[in-house]
Amino acid sequence: MGESLIAEGPVLLDLDDSGVAALTLNRPEAANGMDVPLLQAMHAAILRCHGDARVRVVTLSGAGKNFCAGGDVRTFAAKGAALPDYLREATAWLQLAVSALVQLRAPVLAAVHGFAAGGGGFGLVCAADLVIATESAKFMSGAVRVGMAPDAGVTVTLPRLVGFRKAMEILLTNPTITADEALRIGLVSRVVPDERLREEVETLARSLAAGAPQSLAATKRLLWNSIGAGLETQLPHEARTVAELSGTADAREGLAAVLERRAPEFTGH
């Protein structure tokens, strides 16, 4: 039994009787790619969790075949010369959502299947408190692939998760990281068979929901506060950099290459 708090739109939110709030990215036709409406809806859903004392745990998942493939490349490419302005708005909403997620008293448990890429997917994985991934899940930063820079606080959170050298390698070379590798380097908490993802997430979420809420919230806050100053300082720098780079010819070429399924030809302009 439970209650549907947000029943339609690009983000869904349900709350069960144990206090587990299920936040679902709901653009499966676009691999849950993030555009401004989705980011606004995600921020609103997270604030809804902030304001509901019944929420003890938040699970974060994606509808369809993927957790989240990052920014909506088709929407970005269609903006043309207006892309920098659009991305300023998009990254502002992404920052608000990530900050709200980190600041939640309730633990956040990400359930990852398919691809978790870009500031949307990869960034949310880094901003979650715990992450359960399927054996077939894949992770990718994706920013340099399209001539842009990481966002969603990844330049702060990823080095803390995997170490500075590994973070530099991931962000500069843009590998596709398997679930087993993600577990080995500390990017995810555990890996489970694909067919058991929902069961494992529900079991852990209910276990957390049965814990002492103030104790869990305090422990989460202590850990995030250890990097909080760096995260809050870095978010504006990331946003400015992404907006600036999105106006370059290389960024336009990168987006076109993704849509045309070819290797980009960057010129440095």
C-alpha positions in Angstrom: 0.0 0.0 0.0 1.1 3.5 -0.5 0.3 6.9 -2.0 1.1 8.5 -5.3 2.5 12.0 -4.6 3.3 12.8 -8.3 1.4 10.6 -10.6 2.3 11.9 -14.1 5.0 13.9 -15.9 8.7 13.5 -16.4 9.3 12.6 -12.8 7.1 10.4 -10.7 7.0 10.1 -6.9 5.3 7.5 -4.7 5.4 6.9 -1.0 4.8 3.6 0.7 3.6 2.9 4.2 7.2 2.2 5.4 8.3 5.7 4.5 10.2 4.8 1.3 9.7 7.4 -1.4 10.3 6.2 -4.9 11.4 9.0 -7.2 11.4 7.8 -10.9 12.8 9.6 -13.9 10.0 9.2 -16.4 11.2 9.9 -20.0 11.9 6.4 -21.1 11.5 7.3 -24.8 14.6 9.6 -24.4 16.5 7.3 -22.1 15.5 9.7 -19.3 17.6 12.3 -20.9 17.5 15.6 -19.0 15.9 18.7 -20.3 14.7 21.7 -18.4 11.2 20.4 -17.7 12.6 17.1 -16.3 15.1 19.0 -14.1 12.4 21.3 -12.8 10.2 18.4 -12.0 13.0 16.5 -10.3 13.8 19.5 -8.1 10.1 19.8 -7.2 9.9 16.1 -6.3 13.0 16.3 -4.1 11.6 19.4 -2.3 8.3 17.4 -1.8 10.4 14.8 0.0 12.1 17.5 2.1 8.7 18.7 3.2 7.1 15.4 4.0 8.0 14.1 7.5 6.8 10.6 6.5 9.8 10.2 4.1 12.5 8.1 5.7 14.4 6.9 2.5 14.3 8.0 -1.1 15.0 5.6 -3.9 16.0 7.0 -7.3 15.5 5.1 -10.5 14.8 5.5 -14.2 11.8 4.2 -16.2 12.5 2.1 -19.3 15.8 0.6 -20.4 18.2 3.1 -18.8 18.7 4.9 -15.5 19.6 8.2 -17.2 21.6 8.8 -20.4 22.6 12.4 -19.3 21.5 15.5 -21.0 19.0 15.3 -23.8 21.3 15.6 -26.7 18.6 16.0 -29.3 17.1 19.0 -27.4 20.6 20.5 -26.9 21.5 20.1 -30.6 18.2 21.7 -31.7 19.0 24.9 -29.7 21.8 25.9 -32.1 23.4 29.3 -31.1 20.9 29.5 -28.2 22.4 26.5 -26.5 24.6 28.4 -24.0 21.5 30.2 -22.6 19.6 27.0 -22.5 22.4 25.2 -20.7 22.7 28.0 -18.2 19.1 27.3 -17.2 19.5 23.6 -17.3 22.6 23.5 -15.2 21.0 25.9 -12.7 18.1 23.4 -12.2 20.5 20.4 -12.1 22.6 22.2 -9.4 19.5 22.9 -7.4 18.3 19.3 -7.7 21.7 17.8 -6.8 22.1 20.2 -3.8 18.6 19.3 -2.6 19.3 15.6 -3.0 22.5 15.9 -0.9 20.8 18.0 1.7 17.9 15.6 2.2 17.8 14.2 5.8 16.6 10.9 4.3 19.2 8.6 2.8 19.1 8.4 -1.0 19.5 5.0 -2.7 20.1 5.0 -6.4 19.0 1.9 -8.4 20.9 1.8 -11.6 20.3 -0.3 -14.7 21.3 0.3 -18.3 23.3 3.5 -18.8 24.1 6.1 -16.2 25.8 8.8 -18.2 26.6 12.5 -18.2 25.8 15.1 -15.5 22.3 13.6 -15.3 23.0 9.9 -14.9 26.6 9.8 -13.7 26.2 12.9 -11.6 23.2 11.6 -9.8 25.1 8.3 -9.1 27.9 10.4 -7.5 25.4 12.4 -5.5 23.5 9.4 -4.1 24.3 8.1 -0.6 24.1 4.4 -1.7 24.0 2.9 -5.1 22.9 -0.6 -6.2 23.6 -1.4 -9.8 22.7 -4.4 -12.1 25.4 -6.6 -13.5 24.7 -5.1 -17.0 24.7 -1.5 -15.9 27.3 0.9 -17.5 28.6 4.3 -16.4 30.1 7.1 -18.4 31.0 10.7 -17.7 30.3 11.8 -21.3 31.2 15.5 -21.0 34.4 15.6 -23.0 32.8 13.4 -25.6 30.7 16.3 -26.7 33.3 19.1 -26.0 31.9 20.1 -22.7 32.9 19.8 -19.0 31.5 17.7 -16.1 28.7 19.1 -13.9 26.4 18.1 -11.1 29.2 18.4 -8.7 31.1 15.5 -10.2 34.5 17.3 -10.1 34.1 17.2 -6.3 32.2 14.0 -5.6 34.0 11.6 -8.0 37.5 12.2 -6.7 36.2 11.6 -3.2 34.7 8.3 -4.3 37.4 6.8 -6.5 40.5 9.0 -5.8 42.0 11.9 -7.7 44.0 10.0 -10.3 41.2 7.6 -11.2 38.7 10.5 -11.4 41.1 12.4 -13.7 41.3 9.3 -15.9 37.6 8.8 -16.0 36.8 12.5 -16.8 39.5 13.0 -19.4 39.4 9.7 -21.2 35.6 9.0 -20.9 35.6 5.2 -20.6 32.5 3.1 -20.4 32.7 1.6 -16.9 31.2 -1.8 -16.3 29.3 -2.5 -13.1 32.1 -4.8 -11.8 34.6 -2.0 -12.4 32.3 0.5 -10.7 32.1 -1.7 -7.7 35.9 -2.2 -7.6 36.7 1.5 -7.7 34.1 2.5 -5.2 31.6 4.2 -7.5 28.7 1.9 -6.5 27.9 0.2 -3.2 26.9 -3.2 -4.6 26.2 -5.1 -7.8 23.2 -7.5 -8.2 21.8 -9.7 -11.0 19.6 -7.7 -13.3 16.4 -9.5 -12.3 17.0 -8.9 -8.6 17.5 -5.1 -8.7 14.0 -4.2 -7.5 14.0 -6.8 -4.8 17.5 -5.8 -3.5 16.6 -2.1 -3.6 13.3 -2.6 -1.7 15.0 -4.7 0.9 17.7 -2.2 1.6 15.4 0.7 1.5 13.0 -0.8 4.0 15.9 -1.8 6.3 17.1 1.9 6.2 13.5 3.1 6.8 13.3 0.9 9.9 16.4 2.6 11.3 16.6 5.6 13.7 15.8 8.6 11.4 17.8 11.2 13.4 20.8 8.9 13.6 20.8 8.2 9.9 20.3 11.9 9.0 23.1 13.0 11.3 25.5 10.4 9.9 24.7 11.4 6.4 25.1 15.1 7.2 28.5 14.5 8.9 29.8 12.7 5.8 28.5 15.2 3.3 29.7 18.2 5.4 33.2 16.8 5.1 33.0 17.7 1.4 30.2 20.2 1.5 32.2 23.4 1.2 34.0 22.1 -1.8 30.8 21.0 -3.5 28.9 24.3 -3.0 31.9 26.3 -4.2 32.5 24.2 -7.2 28.9 24.0 -8.5 28.9 27.6 -9.9 32.3 27.1 -11.5 31.0 23.9 -13.3 27.9 25.7 -14.5 29.8 28.7 -16.0 32.3 26.3 -17.7 29.6 24.2 -19.2 27.7 27.2 -20.6 30.9 28.7 -22.0 32.0 25.5 -23.7 28.5 24.9 -25.1 29.0 27.9 -27.4 32.1 26.5 -29.1 32.2 24.9 -32.5 33.7 21.8 -30.8 30.6 21.4 -28.6 28.3 21.7 -31.6 30.4 19.1 -33.4 30.3 16.8 -30.4 26.6 16.9 -30.2 26.2 16.3 -34.0 28.6 13.4 -33.8 26.6 11.7 -31.1 23.3 12.1 -33.1 25.0 10.9 -36.3 26.8 8.0 -34.5 30.3 8.9 -35.7 33.5 10.0 -34.2 33.7 13.8 -33.6 36.4 15.9 -35.4 37.4 18.6 -32.9 39.3 21.7 -34.1 39.9 23.6 -30.8 37.4 26.3 -31.7 
